[in-house]
Amino acid sequence: MSRKIVVRVFAVSMMAVMAMAVAPAAAPDLYEAEDADRTSDAQIVSHSGASGGSYVQMRVGNLSFSVTAPAAGFYTVWARFSQTCDDSKTQNLVVNGTQVGQITFPATGPHEGNVCGPVAFEHFKAAGKVNLSAGANTVAITNSWGWVDIDYIEIGPYVPEPFNVPLSLVTPNASLNARKMYQFLRENFQKKVISGVMTDRAAQDDGKYTPHTHVSQPEMAHIYSASTKYPALMGLDFMHGTGLKSDDMWFQGYNNGTISLAEEFYKAGGIPIYCWHWKDPLKQTEQDAFYSKETNFSLSKAFKDPATCTMFDESSAEYQGIIEDIDKVSGYLKRLADKDIPVLWRPLHEAAGGWFWWGSGIVDAQNNVRPAAWGPAACSALWRLMFERMTNHHGLNNLIWVWTTEESGRELEWYPGDAYVDIIGRDYYPSPYQGARATGSLMSSFENIKSIFGAKKIIALSENGSIPYPDSLVADGAGWSWFMSWNGEFVKQTNTAADWNHIMNHSYVITLEDMPGWDNYQYTTSAKPSTAKPKAASAVSVKARRGVLELNIRGMDARTVELFNLRGARIAVLNKSILNSGTHRLPIKNKAKQMCVLRVTSVDKRVVTMPIKIE
């Protein structure tokens, strides 16, 4: 049965997406997995579809490739792999003994629960940027989630793309102080990294719920004792602002403490950032939970059609519970807005991981959380609902919106769109042990996120365990806007006192003592934009027709028209002869429902790309 082809407009750079979909112009060097050093858990398996006739089942083992670089510098890692055991599997990427990021291998074929399906190889960009020495190097893929089959890797040239970050916020009529804070972030992006920490207790244990100041707050005080410097960014949480017990005295004391602490810290020159561990909007369980495993709340039931999640059902209990909670949190944020205090606002974080209810709706028989088919559509719709409700209904103009992404190959499906997001964040903890120290720059993750989102947004390490060392950030060009160590043991154990002393006193790191003071900092509308050249206007348009792609080409003759999935695999070549300017009807039947990238290459080698969605 043919499927309806629907063209959706996605406000992201498809030029960047296609960087993942097209192999480098220069031929990369290929390294077979069966020739790599491997631990005993990894096994060589013969297969007629594998390069060289065999591949390696990693299972819970490690692979280390000996590679040769002609010169010191940055390179890109490509991989041919099969992963039919889960929706995605993440492994660690280790270059010359240093963990530089992770590689998330998406599913390449069907699977059932924890039962792996048949081998199905695909080729994709595994790491956008790695730093190699001239001559011999090691590139290792080590166990995190395990169970990925590797055929080979390729080492090819790295092609940089400049950032072109917008001057203005997505919030209409954003407050002057919000614009000043965003300008400060933008001015320092890729020049320095802002130091940050997530707090635990916001109020003191004195029986009166007296709010902490940034001087007395335990995580902040610990860092100061180790380094004589305070972080410039402080994380807070509306975790206790909604839920079954949110009106109890302790919970109100905590919540009021965060608001008071945000105000005090901002007046001291700092940057407050809020996340929201959003408890079950229906308040159905005594646990007052936000984890998918602990609540039966189903976001899909807030929609008229749970299968598509395109329109909310305003009469549903789920929708009404969502609105009630958004309104309540908006009231807290309004208390800050009324005092002209801007905040970085980071709700619905880590949605694609599936462990929070806003990103998952299925818990299988083994109690494993699995994102439902509607997960990305429902979550991105919820973000847009929150944005519209807070911005238009409540008139909040003090928010800088931070979206938290993963690197699973489905990022653009989850993404609410450029018109609703100011900053892209990535939460990073080493796996499988989150408390491990990994002081590398994570440049591979930085570069992947940059490519996925078109180099058009500030990118931050929005949450982390161990902190990358500043010298590594500088050497690798991993320009994270800020880092934010999580609270508790991550502050006091994972990152040692010696770490804090080294990091906070480094010239690349901005601490509270380095901040200009918000009353002194001047906002200017003449801030210079990026020097990146604007993208060329599209010479192609597409219309939806049942089972047919209607392609209108203007001012060019097309040599090839191709479809790629978002992991970089080509799924169709739609023409076999040159197409002249005009309208062409190209059959596209029996393609799986998915987001794709249409790539049109002209006879003079111009390339035009645009996203489409097959439904």
Buried (B, 14 or more C-beta within 10 A) or exposed (E): EEBEBEBEEBBBBBBBBBBBBBBBEEEBBBBBBBBBEBBEEBBBEEBEEBBBEBBBBBBEBBBBBEBEBEEEEBBBBBBBBBBBBBBBBBBBBBBBEBBBBBBBBBBBBEBEEEEBBEBBBBBBBBBBBBBBEEEEBBBBBBBBBBBBBBBBBBBBEBBEBEBBBBBEBBBEEBBEBBBBBBBBBBEBBBEBBBBBBBBEBBBBEEEEBBBBBBEEBBBBBBBBEBBEBBBBBBBBBBBBBBBBBBEEEEBBBBBBBBBBBBBBBBBBBBBBBBBBBBBBBBBBBEEBBBBBEBBEBBBBBBBBEBEBBEEBBEEBEBBBBBBEBBBBBBEBBBBBBEBBBBBBBBBBBBBBBBBBBBBBBBBEEEEBBBBBBBBBBBBBBBBBBBBEBBBEEBEBBBBBBBBBBBBBBBBBBBBBBBEBBBBBBBBBBBBBEBEBBBBBBBBBBBBBBBBBBBBBBBBBBBBBBBBBBBEBBBEBBBBBBBBBBBBBEBBBEBBEEEBBBBBBEBEEBBBBEBBEEBEEBEBEEEEEEBEEEEBEEEBBEBEBBEBBBBBEBEEBBBBBBBBBBBBBBBBBEBBEEEBEEEEBEBEBEEBEEBBBBBBBBBEEEBBBBBBBBBE
